[in-house]
Amino acid sequence: TNIMEHQQPSSQAADQEVIDINSDTVRLETQCENGSWKDVGPINLLNNMNTKTVHTNSSSSSSSRRKELSPTTKQILGHTANSFMFRHSHDGIDENLVIFLHGAGDTHIPFDKLGQTMKLPQTATLSLSASMKMILPDSSQSKSSNSTFVELPFGLGYTWFEEMDYQVTGDVLPNDHPRRLQSLSHAVLAMNALLSSLT
């Protein structure tokens, strides 16, 4: 991951970063498999902050810039033990939020650690586990289900939707398979509810 204020002019060395410390935004870039960098969007900084001075010695000043999850968001996330982790920005200024979703069978824990390692300026992190039982406004999920999403067989964990036939063959489901589409649609509705509560 690379954070830069703007693209490097071609005349500069490839390893030289150009950062305007007086800018109120920085750009977040990720490195692709082929080695190129892809712009994934800006990170907004507070106008009165200097990018070289992201820490503050005033605990009251820092806490006033921290944002807690709203009661609605907490209600949607439910009370499933150890199914998500929210962390404030390392500099105490929660101007942005990165949400991590794990792969099939994984958990949110490595991504919570990744967020701590990245230390993006003024960016809180929310790492989610597909094991969570979200409390959705329409209550369309089964009351007996252990998770809002998909539980893998043999105790292999959870995933967000049925991309494979976990019930019989273990084969990848075609993109137009009804079970895949239904579970994906349900996951989208659940995530839309969560994202709406954050705005």
GIGIFEN-V201177 format. One record per residue. RES is the residue in three letters. BURIAL is # if it has 16 or more other ideal C-beta (glycine too) atoms within 10 Angstrom, else .. D_FIRST is the distance of its C-alpha to the first C-alpha in whole Angstrom. Layout:
res->RES burial->BURIAL d_first->D_FIRST
res->RES burial->BURIAL d_first->D_FIRST
//
This chain:
res->THR burial->. d_first->0
res->ASN burial->. d_first->4
res->ILE burial-># d_first->7
res->MET burial-># d_first->10
res->GLU burial-># d_first->14
res->HIS burial->. d_first->15
res->GLN burial->. d_first->14
res->GLN burial->. d_first->16
res->PRO burial->. d_first->19
res->SER burial->. d_first->20
res->SER burial->. d_first->23
res->GLN burial->. d_first->20
res->ALA burial->. d_first->19
res->ALA burial->. d_first->15
res->ASP burial->. d_first->14
res->GLN burial->. d_first->15
res->GLU burial->. d_first->13
res->VAL burial->. d_first->15
res->ILE burial->. d_first->15
res->ASP burial->. d_first->18
res->ILE burial->. d_first->19
res->ASN burial->. d_first->22
res->SER burial->. d_first->20
res->ASP burial->. d_first->20
res->THR burial->. d_first->16
res->VAL burial-># d_first->13
res->ARG burial-># d_first->11
res->LEU burial-># d_first->7
res->GLU burial-># d_first->6
res->THR burial->. d_first->5
res->GLN burial->. d_first->6
res->CYS burial->. d_first->10
res->GLU burial->. d_first->12
res->ASN burial->. d_first->14
res->GLY burial->. d_first->12
res->SER burial->. d_first->11
res->TRP burial->. d_first->9
res->LYS burial->. d_first->10
res->ASP burial->. d_first->10
res->VAL burial->. d_first->10
res->GLY burial->. d_first->12
res->PRO burial->. d_first->13
res->ILE burial-># d_first->13
res->ASN burial->. d_first->17
res->LEU burial-># d_first->18
res->LEU burial->. d_first->21
res->ASN burial->. d_first->24
res->ASN burial->. d_first->25
res->MET burial-># d_first->22
res->ASN burial->. d_first->21
res->THR burial-># d_first->17
res->LYS burial->. d_first->18
res->THR burial->. d_first->21
res->VAL burial-># d_first->19
res->HIS burial->. d_first->21
res->THR burial->. d_first->25
res->ASN burial->. d_first->28
res->SER burial->. d_first->29
res->SER burial->. d_first->29
res->SER burial->. d_first->31
res->SER burial->. d_first->29
res->SER burial-># d_first->26
res->SER burial->. d_first->27
res->SER burial->. d_first->28
res->ARG burial-># d_first->25
res->ARG burial->. d_first->24
res->LYS burial->. d_first->24
res->GLU burial->. d_first->26
res->LEU burial-># d_first->26
res->SER burial->. d_first->29
res->PRO burial->. d_first->32
res->THR burial->. d_first->32
res->THR burial-># d_first->28
res->LYS burial->. d_first->29
res->GLN burial->. d_first->32
res->ILE burial-># d_first->30
res->LEU burial-># d_first->28
res->GLY burial-># d_first->31
res->HIS burial->. d_first->32
res->THR burial-># d_first->31
res->ALA burial->. d_first->31
res->ASN burial->. d_first->27
res->SER burial-># d_first->26
res->PHE burial-># d_first->23
res->MET burial-># d_first->21
res->PHE burial-># d_first->21
res->ARG burial->. d_first->19
res->HIS burial-># d_first->19
res->SER burial-># d_first->17
res->HIS burial-># d_first->17
res->ASP burial-># d_first->18
res->GLY burial-># d_first->21
res->ILE burial-># d_first->20
res->ASP burial-># d_first->19
res->GLU burial-># d_first->19
res->ASN burial-># d_first->16
res->LEU burial->. d_first->16
res->VAL burial-># d_first->13
res->ILE burial-># d_first->15
res->PHE burial-># d_first->15
res->LEU burial-># d_first->17
res->HIS burial-># d_first->18
res->GLY burial->. d_first->19
res->ALA burial-># d_first->23
res->GLY burial->. d_first->25
res->ASP burial->. d_first->22
res->THR burial-># d_first->21
res->HIS burial-># d_first->19
res->ILE burial->. d_first->19
res->PRO burial->. d_first->16
res->PHE burial-># d_first->14
res->ASP burial-># d_first->16
res->LYS burial->. d_first->15
res->LEU burial->. d_first->11
res->GLY burial-># d_first->11
res->GLN burial->. d_first->13
res->THR burial->. d_first->11
res->MET burial->. d_first->8
res->LYS burial->. d_first->11
res->LEU burial-># d_first->10
res->PRO burial-># d_first->13
res->GLN burial-># d_first->16
res->THR burial-># d_first->14
res->ALA burial-># d_first->16
res->THR burial-># d_first->15
res->LEU burial-># d_first->18
res->SER burial-># d_first->18
res->LEU burial-># d_first->20
res->SER burial-># d_first->23
res->ALA burial-># d_first->25
res->SER burial-># d_first->28
res->MET burial-># d_first->28
res->LYS burial-># d_first->31
res->MET burial-># d_first->31
res->ILE burial-># d_first->34
res->LEU burial-># d_first->34
res->PRO burial->. d_first->36
res->ASP burial->. d_first->38
res->SER burial->. d_first->38
res->SER burial->. d_first->38
res->GLN burial-># d_first->37
res->SER burial->. d_first->39
res->LYS burial->. d_first->41
res->SER burial->. d_first->41
res->SER burial->. d_first->37
res->ASN burial->. d_first->35
res->SER burial-># d_first->32
res->THR burial-># d_first->31
res->PHE burial-># d_first->29
res->VAL burial-># d_first->30
res->GLU burial->. d_first->31
res->LEU burial->. d_first->31
res->PRO burial->. d_first->34
res->PHE burial->. d_first->35
res->GLY burial->. d_first->33
res->LEU burial->. d_first->30
res->GLY burial-># d_first->28
res->TYR burial-># d_first->27
res->THR burial-># d_first->25
res->TRP burial-># d_first->25
res->PHE burial-># d_first->27
res->GLU burial-># d_first->30
res->GLU burial-># d_first->28
res->MET burial-># d_first->31
res->ASP burial->. d_first->34
res->TYR burial-># d_first->34
res->GLN burial->. d_first->38
res->VAL burial->. d_first->39
res->THR burial->. d_first->38
res->GLY burial->. d_first->34
res->ASP burial->. d_first->34
res->VAL burial->. d_first->31
res->LEU burial-># d_first->32
res->PRO burial->. d_first->33
res->ASN burial->. d_first->31
res->ASP burial->. d_first->34
res->HIS burial->. d_first->35
res->PRO burial->. d_first->37
res->ARG burial->. d_first->35
res->ARG burial-># d_first->32
res->LEU burial->. d_first->32
res->GLN burial->. d_first->34
res->SER burial-># d_first->31
res->LEU burial-># d_first->29
res->SER burial->. d_first->31
res->HIS burial-># d_first->31
res->ALA burial-># d_first->27
res->VAL burial->. d_first->27
res->LEU burial-># d_first->30
res->ALA burial-># d_first->28
res->MET burial-># d_first->25
res->ASN burial->. d_first->26
res->ALA burial-># d_first->29
res->LEU burial-># d_first->26
res->LEU burial->. d_first->24
res->SER burial->. d_first->27
res->SER burial-># d_first->28
res->LEU burial->. d_first->25
res->THR burial->. d_first->25
//
